[in-house]
Amino acid sequence: MQVASTKRIAVVGPLVDKANVNLCVANANPCMGMMSQLNNESIHVWTLMDVQNDCAELREVLSEDELQIASRFCFPHLVSSYIGIHGWMRRLLGLYLDIDPQSLKFVVNEFGKPALAGPHGNLQFNLSHSASVAVLALCKDAAIGIDI
């Protein structure tokens, strides 16, 4: 397995040694239909900083389960961080798939790693976060991992 890294981000997966890795910044105004820009030989890596700022708006796209998880955190900044990161992830996945982010359904494997359920399963993703930084890696039809 190959690893590509830039500064403090590592991307792991079978595509890494031959893929075109695109680093994107979340405030770069992503648009609908971004899946067309993602081919079988590319990986998109999105970076987000200071997610707490959009917390109220992003709360609206979360599932009831995600809101319950967020409510279990003891400190307000952790609640805001969870809501911001997961809302941002849903928004980006929705843009790639041209669907409402609220309609996304997830399944988890035996190790607890989430994946998109239903007909969107060929879009693979992995999310990692530390403090106020989050990264989301996306690719098609191959397992992907990312870590900060």
N, C-alpha and C positions, 0 to 999 in steps of 0.2 A: 504494500500500500504506500502511495506517495503522499507527501505532505507539502503544501505550498504555504508559505507564510509571508506576511508583510507586517513589519513592526511587531505588534503583540497578538496578531490574529493568525491562527493556523486553520487551514482547510484540509480535511482528510476525506479521501474517497477514491474509487477506481478511476475517475476521470481526471484527477488532478495532474497527472504527468502529461496528458495530451490535450487538456482543456484550455480554452481561452477564458481566463479568470477576469471578470469585470468587477471592479470595485466601485460601488455606488454610494452616494450620500443621501440619506432619507429626505433632506430638504431640497433635493434636486427636482422636485415636482414630478414624481412618477405619474404615468398616464395609463389609461385603460389599454388592454391588449398587449401588455408587455411580454406575454408568453410568446408572441411571434418573434421577439428578439432573442429568445432563449432557445438554442438548438441543442442537439445531442452532444455537442462538443464544447459547450460553454457552461460556466458557472457564474452566477451573479451573487455578489456579496454586498449586502446593504449594511451601512453603519448608521447608528442613531445615538445621539448624545442628549442628555438632559430630558428624558421623556416625561417628567412630571408636569411640564408646562401644558401639555395637551390632554391631561388626564380626564377632565370633565367631558370633552368631546369624544374621546376614545372609549369611554365607559359604555357608550351607546352600542358599540359593535360587539361587545363581549357576550358570551353565553351565560346563562344562569349559573352553570357550574363554575365558570371562571370568576364570576362575581362573588360566589361563595368562597372560593379559594382566597381571593383578595381580602375578603372581610376577616379572614383568620389571622392576618398579620397584626402584630401588636403595635407597630409604629406607623404613623401616618405616611412617612416618606417611603416605606416599603409597600404600602397599599398603592400609593400613587405610582411607584415604579412598576409594580406588577401590572396595573391597569394600563399604563402607558406602553409598556413593552408588548404586552399581548394584544392590545388594540392596534398598535402599529403593525404587528405581524399579520393580523387579520386583514387590515387595510391593504397591505402589499400583496398578500396572497389573493385577495379579491380583485385587485388590479391586474395581476397576471392572468387570472382566470376569467375576467370580465363578468364577475358575479358580485352580488351583495355580500360584504364581509360577514354579516350576521348569519347568512345561510350556510357558512362553512361548517362542516362536521368533521370531527377528528376521531381517529382510533389510535390506540397505543399498542405497541408490540410487547412481547414478554419482558422486555427490559425497561418499559415505561416510556420509550421514545414515541412521540406523536407522529402521525402521518395523516394526510388528507383521506377522508373516507369517500367511497362512491366513485363516480366517473372521473374524479380529478386526481386519482392516485398516481398518475405518471409524473406529476409535479412533486419532486422531493424537496424537502427543506430541513434545515436544522437551525435552531436558535440558541445563542449563548449570550449571557450578560454578566457584567461585573460592575458593581457600583452604578454609575450613571451612564455607562456605555453598553449598547446592545449591538449584536451583529446577527444577521440572518443570511444564510447561504441557501441558494436555490439552484436546482438543476433538473433535467428531465431524465426519467427512466434509469437512474443510478442512485445508489445510496450516497449520502453526503453527510459530513460532519464538520462542525466548526467549533472552535473554542477560543476564548480570550485568555 
